[in-house]
Amino acid sequence: MDALAVVAVFSLCWFAIGVVTGYAGHRLPLTAIDHDTWLTRLRSFEDEGRAYDRLLRIRRWKDLLPEAGAAFRGGVSKSQLPGRGRQDLERFAAETRRAEYVHWANAAAGPLFWIFQPLWVAGIMTAFGMAVHLPFVAIQRYNRARIMRTLARRQGPSGAGGLASPNAGGNQLPT
């Protein structure tokens, strides 16, 4: 198989992986994404999202990448906040978790290429998956951290309102 055909086949594979993981993420119920898990929990080194701006200058480029949250019927675009109310922000935070799960799943698909390709090709495909999807993961985490800071500020210092601290790992939408 010539190089152009290999690139075409791998491109189709990555596209198929993206569609499958995107649809699977789209089908997640709100109860699966209304709270942080061990994967989506914001870590202290992220400094409530500020580290992404300091180290990656994420605000400069995040809006240049495509956003496909509304690709499937009933999906939610994350290109703009749906509103500024508490429920709008909490729903947006939940949708960032959905997108984060999808991009982690895409990045994790790289090892599938190890099944049927030489090691050097599989290594390139794995690196490609990580390089393409980790920026999207960073964007979701950055945006969610900003939202959680805003919600925590609105809640006030008393802790009233039932929302956990952005780094506590218990961020949950009201049911």
C-alpha positions as CSV (number, residue, x, y, z in Angstrom):
1,M,0.0,0.0,0.0
2,D,1.4,3.4,-0.9
3,A,1.9,6.2,1.6
4,L,-1.1,8.2,0.4
5,A,-3.4,5.2,0.8
6,V,-2.1,4.5,4.3
7,V,-2.7,8.1,5.3
8,A,-6.3,7.9,3.8
9,V,-7.0,4.6,5.7
10,F,-5.7,6.0,9.0
11,S,-7.6,9.2,8.5
12,L,-10.8,7.2,8.0
13,C,-10.0,5.2,11.1
14,W,-9.5,8.3,13.3
15,F,-12.7,9.8,11.8
16,A,-14.6,6.6,12.7
17,I,-13.2,6.6,16.2
18,G,-14.2,10.2,16.6
19,V,-17.8,9.6,15.4
20,V,-18.2,6.5,17.6
21,T,-16.8,8.1,20.8
22,G,-18.7,11.4,20.0
23,Y,-22.0,9.5,19.7
24,A,-21.3,7.5,22.8
25,G,-20.5,10.7,24.7
26,H,-23.6,12.3,23.3
27,R,-25.7,9.5,24.7
28,L,-24.4,9.8,28.2
29,P,-27.3,10.8,30.5
30,L,-27.0,14.1,32.4
31,T,-26.7,12.1,35.7
32,A,-23.3,10.7,34.3
33,I,-21.8,14.2,33.7
34,D,-23.4,16.4,36.4
35,H,-20.5,15.7,38.8
36,D,-16.8,15.3,38.7
37,T,-15.2,11.9,38.8
38,W,-11.5,10.9,39.4
39,L,-10.9,11.7,35.7
40,T,-12.6,15.1,35.5
41,R,-11.8,16.4,39.0
42,L,-9.8,19.6,38.8
43,R,-6.4,19.1,40.4
44,S,-4.5,21.6,42.6
45,F,-1.7,22.0,40.0
46,E,-4.3,23.4,37.6
47,D,-4.7,26.4,39.9
48,E,-8.4,26.6,39.2
49,G,-7.6,26.8,35.5
50,R,-5.1,29.6,35.7
51,A,-2.2,27.2,34.9
52,Y,-3.6,26.6,31.4
53,D,-3.5,30.3,30.6
54,R,-0.1,30.8,32.2
55,L,1.6,27.8,30.7
56,L,-0.3,27.3,27.4
57,R,-1.7,30.7,26.8
58,I,-5.0,28.9,26.1
59,R,-7.1,32.0,25.8
60,R,-5.2,32.9,22.7
61,W,-6.0,29.8,20.7
62,K,-8.9,27.9,22.3
63,D,-11.6,29.6,20.1
64,L,-9.6,28.7,16.9
65,L,-10.3,24.9,17.4
66,P,-13.5,23.4,16.1
67,E,-16.4,22.7,18.5
68,A,-18.7,19.8,17.7
69,G,-20.9,19.5,20.8
70,A,-24.0,20.1,18.6
71,A,-23.0,17.6,15.9
72,F,-25.7,15.1,17.0
73,R,-29.3,16.0,17.3
74,G,-30.0,17.4,20.8
75,G,-26.3,18.1,21.4
76,V,-25.0,21.2,23.1
77,S,-22.5,23.6,21.6
78,K,-19.9,24.9,23.9
79,S,-18.8,27.8,21.7
80,Q,-20.9,30.2,23.8
81,L,-22.4,30.2,27.3
82,P,-26.1,29.4,27.1
83,G,-26.8,32.0,29.7
84,R,-25.3,33.5,32.9
85,G,-27.6,31.9,35.5
86,R,-26.5,29.3,37.9
87,Q,-28.4,26.4,36.1
88,D,-26.9,27.5,32.7
89,L,-23.4,27.6,34.1
90,E,-23.8,24.2,35.9
91,R,-25.2,22.7,32.6
92,F,-22.3,24.1,30.7
93,A,-19.8,22.6,33.2
94,A,-21.6,19.3,32.8
95,E,-21.2,19.5,29.0
96,T,-17.4,20.2,29.4
97,R,-17.2,16.9,31.3
98,R,-19.0,15.2,28.4
99,A,-16.5,16.7,25.9
100,E,-13.6,15.8,28.2
101,Y,-14.7,12.1,28.3
102,V,-15.0,12.0,24.5
103,H,-11.6,13.5,24.0
104,W,-10.0,11.2,26.5
105,A,-11.6,8.3,24.8
106,N,-10.3,9.4,21.4
107,A,-6.8,9.9,22.8
108,A,-7.0,6.4,24.4
109,A,-7.9,4.8,21.1
110,G,-4.3,5.2,19.7
111,P,-3.3,1.8,21.0
112,L,-5.9,0.1,18.8
113,F,-3.4,0.7,16.0
114,W,-0.9,-1.5,17.8
115,I,-3.0,-4.5,16.9
116,F,-2.4,-4.4,13.1
117,Q,0.5,-2.1,12.5
118,P,4.3,-2.2,12.9
119,L,5.4,-0.7,16.3
120,W,6.7,2.5,14.7
121,V,3.4,3.2,12.9
122,A,1.4,2.4,16.0
123,G,3.6,4.7,18.1
124,I,3.0,7.5,15.6
125,M,-0.7,6.9,15.7
126,T,-0.8,6.9,19.5
127,A,1.2,10.1,19.6
128,F,-1.0,11.6,17.0
129,G,-4.1,10.8,19.0
130,M,-2.7,12.4,22.1
131,A,-1.4,15.5,20.3
132,V,-4.8,16.1,18.6
133,H,-7.0,15.5,21.6
134,L,-5.1,16.7,24.7
135,P,-5.6,20.4,23.6
136,F,-9.3,19.8,23.6
137,V,-9.1,18.2,27.1
138,A,-7.2,21.3,28.3
139,I,-9.9,23.6,26.9
140,Q,-12.7,21.7,28.7
141,R,-10.8,21.7,32.0
142,Y,-9.9,25.4,31.6
143,N,-13.5,26.4,30.8
144,R,-14.9,24.3,33.6
145,A,-12.5,25.7,36.1
146,R,-13.5,29.2,35.2
147,I,-17.2,28.3,35.5
148,M,-16.6,26.6,38.9
149,R,-14.7,29.7,40.1
150,T,-17.6,31.9,39.0
151,L,-20.2,29.7,40.8
152,A,-18.1,29.6,43.9
153,R,-17.8,33.4,43.9
154,R,-21.5,33.8,43.6
155,Q,-22.1,31.3,46.4
156,G,-20.1,33.5,48.7
157,P,-17.7,32.7,51.6
158,S,-20.4,31.1,53.8
159,G,-20.5,28.0,51.6
160,A,-24.3,28.2,51.3
161,G,-25.7,26.9,48.1
162,G,-24.6,23.3,48.1
163,L,-21.8,23.5,45.5
164,A,-18.5,22.1,46.5
165,S,-15.2,23.8,46.0
166,P,-13.8,23.6,42.4
167,N,-11.1,21.3,43.6
168,A,-13.2,19.1,45.9
169,G,-14.2,16.6,43.3
170,G,-17.9,16.8,44.4
171,N,-19.2,19.3,41.9
172,Q,-22.8,18.2,41.3
173,L,-25.8,19.7,39.5
174,P,-29.0,19.9,41.5
175,T,-31.5,17.0,40.6
